[in-house]
């Protein structure tokens, strides 16, 4: 995972319908599975917490399930599930240290997922921020089928001392993944000033 500072070439669109200015300052987390060939680029019946690449981990609680992940063309992350016996299947995306240090009021965490699913599937996007005395959790449900899906987490709504955050990550939780194939072309996590 790498952090990249700069301005976003394409504006984020606020859920209320307005576009954010394209010159908005941002930090972005990039994950290798979407940018370069991996040496270990597939896994059949993955472990309960298996690293896909630095900063990106697959989590599940399934026993005797039939599913696998692989790095697809483009590159992309492809997850194929035939039978899933667990209660959750998720991808955890760590935020960079630089991004964690910059969390605070007046900022937003923008998440964009681009890809396709063999059938419409609900994914729950959950932002977790560890702060002294607890954890801030912000979440949103999206339907992944084809194209881009995005959400914007307003950090002004957080109650904890975000400037003292010790860890932060994003969970992308797939609802009822049995008999499906999901291909994710991009998972962009940006910290932006609005």
C-alpha positions as CSV (number, residue, x, y, z in Angstrom):
1,X,0.0,0.0,0.0
2,X,1.2,3.4,-0.8
3,X,0.0,6.9,-0.1
4,X,-0.1,9.5,-2.8
5,X,-0.7,13.2,-2.2
6,X,-2.0,15.6,-4.8
7,X,-5.2,16.7,-6.4
8,X,-7.9,14.5,-7.9
9,X,-8.1,14.6,-11.7
10,X,-11.7,13.6,-11.7
11,X,-14.0,15.2,-9.1
12,X,-15.7,13.2,-6.4
13,X,-19.5,13.6,-6.4
14,X,-21.1,14.3,-3.1
15,X,-24.1,12.0,-2.2
16,X,-26.4,15.0,-2.2
17,X,-25.6,15.4,-6.0
18,X,-23.1,18.2,-6.1
19,X,-19.6,17.8,-7.4
20,X,-16.6,18.6,-5.3
21,X,-14.1,20.9,-6.9
22,X,-11.5,19.0,-8.9
23,X,-8.6,20.9,-7.2
24,X,-9.6,19.5,-3.7
25,X,-6.5,18.4,-1.8
26,X,-6.4,14.7,-1.0
27,X,-4.3,11.8,0.2
28,X,-5.0,8.4,-1.5
29,X,-4.2,4.9,-0.5
30,X,-3.2,2.6,-3.4
31,X,-3.2,-1.2,-3.2
32,X,-0.8,-3.3,-5.3
33,X,-3.4,-5.8,-6.5
34,X,-5.0,-3.0,-8.6
35,X,-1.7,-1.6,-9.9
36,X,0.9,-4.3,-10.6
37,X,1.3,-8.0,-11.0
38,X,1.6,-9.9,-7.7
39,X,4.0,-12.8,-7.2
40,X,1.3,-14.7,-5.2
41,X,-1.7,-13.9,-7.4
42,X,-4.4,-16.4,-6.4
43,X,-5.6,-18.6,-3.5
44,X,-8.2,-21.4,-3.5
45,X,-10.0,-21.9,-0.2
46,X,-8.1,-19.0,1.4
47,X,-7.3,-18.9,5.1
48,X,-9.6,-17.0,7.5
49,X,-7.3,-13.9,7.4
50,X,-5.2,-14.0,4.2
51,X,-3.1,-11.1,2.9
52,X,-3.8,-10.3,-0.7
53,X,-1.2,-7.6,-0.9
54,X,0.3,-5.1,1.5
55,X,-2.6,-3.3,3.2
56,X,-5.3,-5.5,1.8
57,X,-6.5,-8.7,3.7
58,X,-9.4,-11.1,3.1
59,X,-11.4,-12.1,6.2
60,X,-14.1,-14.8,6.6
61,X,-15.4,-17.3,9.0
62,X,-16.4,-20.1,6.6
63,X,-15.6,-23.8,7.1
64,X,-15.8,-26.2,4.1
65,X,-16.7,-23.4,1.7
66,X,-15.8,-23.4,-2.0
67,X,-14.4,-20.0,-3.1
68,X,-11.2,-18.5,-4.3
69,X,-9.6,-15.1,-5.2
70,X,-7.2,-14.3,-8.0
71,X,-5.6,-11.3,-9.6
72,X,-7.4,-10.7,-12.8
73,X,-6.5,-8.8,-15.9
74,X,-6.3,-5.0,-15.7
75,X,-5.2,-5.8,-12.9
76,X,-8.2,-6.5,-10.8
77,X,-9.3,-8.6,-7.8
78,X,-11.6,-11.4,-8.7
79,X,-13.5,-13.4,-6.1
80,X,-15.5,-16.5,-7.2
81,X,-17.8,-18.1,-4.6
82,X,-19.6,-21.4,-5.3
83,X,-20.7,-22.3,-1.8
84,X,-20.2,-20.1,1.3
85,X,-21.0,-21.5,4.7
86,X,-19.8,-18.5,6.8
87,X,-21.5,-15.4,8.1
88,X,-19.1,-12.9,6.6
89,X,-16.7,-12.4,3.8
90,X,-14.8,-9.1,3.8
91,X,-11.8,-7.2,2.5
92,X,-10.0,-5.0,5.0
93,X,-8.1,-2.1,3.5
94,X,-5.6,-0.4,5.9
95,X,-5.2,3.3,5.6
96,X,-1.7,4.6,5.4
97,X,0.1,6.1,8.4
98,X,0.2,9.5,6.5
99,X,-3.6,9.3,6.1
100,X,-4.2,8.3,9.7
101,X,-2.1,11.2,10.9
102,X,-4.2,13.6,8.8
103,X,-7.6,12.5,10.1
104,X,-9.7,15.2,11.7
105,X,-12.6,17.6,11.5
106,X,-13.3,19.3,8.2
107,X,-12.1,16.2,6.3
108,X,-13.9,13.4,4.5
109,X,-12.9,9.9,3.6
110,X,-14.1,9.1,0.1
111,X,-14.4,5.5,-1.0
112,X,-14.9,4.4,-4.7
113,X,-15.4,0.8,-5.7
114,X,-15.3,0.1,-9.4
115,X,-16.1,-3.3,-10.8
116,X,-18.7,-5.9,-11.8
117,X,-20.7,-8.6,-10.0
118,X,-22.4,-11.6,-11.6
119,X,-25.6,-10.5,-9.8
120,X,-26.4,-7.4,-7.8
121,X,-24.9,-7.7,-4.4
122,X,-25.1,-5.6,-1.3
123,X,-21.7,-4.6,0.2
124,X,-21.4,-2.8,3.5
125,X,-18.5,-0.3,3.6
126,X,-17.4,0.4,7.1
127,X,-14.7,2.9,8.2
128,X,-13.1,1.9,11.5
129,X,-10.9,4.4,13.4
130,X,-9.2,3.5,16.6
131,X,-9.0,6.4,19.0
132,X,-8.2,6.6,22.7
133,X,-11.0,5.0,24.7
134,X,-12.7,3.3,21.8
135,X,-13.4,3.0,18.1
136,X,-15.3,5.3,15.7
137,X,-17.3,3.3,13.1
138,X,-19.0,4.9,10.1
139,X,-20.8,2.8,7.6
140,X,-22.8,2.8,4.4
141,X,-24.5,0.1,2.3
142,X,-23.9,0.0,-1.5
143,X,-25.2,-2.3,-4.2
144,X,-22.4,-3.6,-6.5
145,X,-23.4,-4.7,-9.9
146,X,-21.5,-2.9,-12.7
147,X,-19.7,0.3,-12.8
148,X,-18.6,2.7,-10.0
149,X,-20.1,2.9,-6.5
150,X,-18.9,5.5,-4.0
151,X,-19.6,6.9,-0.6
152,X,-18.3,9.9,1.4
153,X,-17.7,9.6,5.2
154,X,-17.9,13.0,6.9
155,X,-15.4,13.0,9.8
156,X,-17.2,16.0,11.4
157,X,-19.7,13.4,12.6
158,X,-17.1,11.4,14.6
159,X,-17.2,11.8,18.4
160,X,-13.6,10.6,19.2
161,X,-10.4,12.5,19.1
162,X,-9.4,11.7,15.5
163,X,-6.2,13.6,15.7
164,X,-5.1,10.9,18.2
165,X,-6.1,8.0,16.0
166,X,-3.8,4.9,16.3
167,X,-5.2,2.8,13.5
168,X,-7.8,3.1,10.7
169,X,-9.1,0.7,8.1
170,X,-12.0,0.1,5.7
171,X,-14.0,-3.1,5.7
172,X,-15.8,-4.0,2.5
173,X,-18.3,-6.7,3.6
174,X,-20.1,-8.8,1.0
175,X,-23.6,-9.9,1.8
176,X,-24.6,-13.4,0.8
177,X,-21.7,-14.1,-1.6
178,X,-22.7,-17.7,-2.5
179,X,-22.9,-18.5,-6.2
180,X,-21.3,-15.2,-7.4
181,X,-18.3,-13.7,-9.0
182,X,-17.1,-10.2,-8.2
183,X,-14.4,-8.4,-10.1
184,X,-13.1,-5.2,-8.4
185,X,-11.1,-3.0,-10.8
186,X,-10.4,-0.3,-8.3
187,X,-10.7,0.4,-4.6
188,X,-9.8,4.1,-4.0
189,X,-9.7,5.5,-0.5
190,X,-9.1,9.2,-0.4
191,X,-8.8,11.6,2.5
192,X,-10.1,15.0,1.2
193,X,-10.5,18.5,2.5
194,X,-13.9,19.9,1.5
